[in-house]
């Protein structure tokens, strides 16, 4: 007789645990994504409007320069010819990837995954906005050894890299349930 009431109560208890954690993950993901976007936007704006007026190479250290470049390809300029005439195709692909990363970030029980996926999504979003606004991504960080230069990159790429490293490192950490955290 009490079975339907008991089932409703159990469902309500389950939802009261699921939704707050989902909301917390959504807030965390949005905050990390927004921070990554803000860092990327601010640094690109400073480079384009302050530091590189006029465009030049600025030696910061024997292995590091600030230099202005525009990447029309994918990472490190790969597939440049394929997307040169179609920058919005690449932007569209990245928007779909960002959406998938955010869904993953919302569904994972691991906070490190939420943070790392949001960093990757934030970095990718920064580069998508660049590509949509100017048809290419603004790059300015130039590391080198002697005359060999690593492809120039930006803070969005840095956020993506940090996110990937954190995602890989976090895959080795065990998942702690909320009940084990609450018992402490």
N, C-alpha and C positions, 0 to 999 in steps of 0.2 A: 504494500500500500504506500509506503513512504519512498518507494524506489524512484519515482519520477522527481520528487522533491530532492532526494539525496543526489540524484544525477545532476539536477540543476544547480544545486549548491556546489557540487564538485566542479562543474563547468565554470561557475562564477569564481570560485577560488583559483582555478587554473588561469582564467583570463585576468584576474587581478594580479597575478604574478607575471604573466606574459606581456601585457600591455605596458606596464610601467618600465619594464626592462627594454622593451622595444622603443619606447619614447626616449629613454635615457640613451640608447644606442643611436637613435636618430639625432638627438641633440649633440652628442659627441661627434658623430660623423659630419654633421653640418658645421660644427665649430672648427674641426680640423680642416675640412675642405675650405672653409672661408679663410682660415689663417694662411693656408698654403696659397690660395689665390691672392690674398692681400700682399704677402711677401713677394710673390712673382710680379704682380701688377706694379707695386711700388718700386721694385728694383729696375724693372724694364722702363718705367716712366722716368726714373732718375737717369738711367743710362741714355735714353733717347733725348731728354729735354735739358739735362744739366751736364752730365759728365762727358758725353760725346758730342758736344757742340764746340768746335767742329769735330767730325769723326777723325779718330786717330788711334794709335796703339799707345797705351799707358802701361809702362813696366812697373809692376807692383813689387815683385820679387824676382830673383834670378830664374825662377821656374813658372812665374805666373804673370799674365798680362790682362788688362781689360782691353777688349777690341770689339768693334761693332760688326756683326754679321747677321745675315738673314738666311734662314734655312727653309727651303721650299719642299724638302723631302721629309722622310720619316726620321727616326733616330739617326744621328750622325750623318744626315744628308742622304741616307739610302733611299732608293726609288725616286730620286729627285725628278728624273725625266718623266716617270709615270704620272706624277701628280702636279707637274709644273703648270699645265694648262687647266687642271681641275682641282684647285686647292679645297673647294667645298666638299668634294668627294671624301678626301682624307679627313676633313673636319667632321663630316657626317659619321664616318666609321668610328672616329674617336668619341663622338657623343654617345653612340650605342655602347661602346666599351665602358665609358664613364657610368652610364646608367646601370650596366651589369655589375660594375664594381660597387656601386652604392647599394644595390639590392643585396649583394653578398655581404657588405659591411653591416647592413641592418639585420641580417639573418644569423650571423655568426655569434656563438656564445662567448668568443674570446675578445676581450677588450683590445688586446694588441692587434688582432686582425682588423677590428673596426678602425683603429687609428691608422694602421699601415695602408689599408685599402682606401681610406679617405685621403691620405697623403698622395697616393697614386692618382686618385680621381681628381684631386685639386690641382696637381701638376699638369695632368692631361688637359683639364679644363682651361688652365692658363694658356697652354699652347694652342688649344682650339680657338680661344678668343683672339689670340694673336693672328692666327691663320685666317679667321673670318674677317678681322679688321683690316689686315694689310696683305693678305695672301702669302705670308711667310711668318716664321717664328723668329723673334729677335733673340740672338745669342750674343754673349759678351764675355763669358769666362773662358780664358785661354790658358790652359796648363801646358807646359812644354819642357822638354829636356834637350838642351842645345837647340838644334834647328828642327827637331821632331816635335810637332804640335798635336796634342790630342784634339779631336774636333771640338770647336767652341760650343758651349752650352749655356744654360741660364738657370735661374733658381727653380723654375718649374721642373726641369730635368733633375735638379738636385732633390726636390721633394719626391719625385718618382723613384729615384734611386734609394733614398732613405726608406721610403715605404716598402720597396721590394726587399731590402736588407732586413728590415723589421719583420716583414711577413715570413721570410725564410727562417730567421732566428726564432720567431714566435712559434713556428711549426714544431720546434723541438721542445717547447714548454708544454706541460700537461694542462688540460682544461680543468679549472676548478669550478665546481658548481656553486651557485649562489648560497645554497644551504651550508656548505663547508666554510664559506667566507663569513656568513652570519654567525656561526658558532664561535668564532674567535673572540 
